[in-house]
């Protein structure tokens, strides 16, 4: 099954401090994709602003430190960022 950005949101719900940061960055990223990336894509380009948002989201996700084996069993967040965000952006930039 292909990872989805919703898996990042769901995983963030189980974490208090880092989860809040991840959710904030995810909402900002999604909002800026709609506001900035899509209009820019219509001109065949990508938004640098949204690229920065993606880096901030990635940083928040990669800073998660699993506290137990159950949390360690959720590697789908980094994969979701790559499959749902980075790969499509790279394809648009070619």
Buried (B, 14 or more C-beta within 10 A) or exposed (E): EEBBBEBBBEBBEEBEEBBEBBBBBBEBBBEBBEEBBEEBBEEEEBBEEBBEBBEBBBEBBEEBEEEEEEEEEBEBBBBBBEBBBEEEBEEEEE
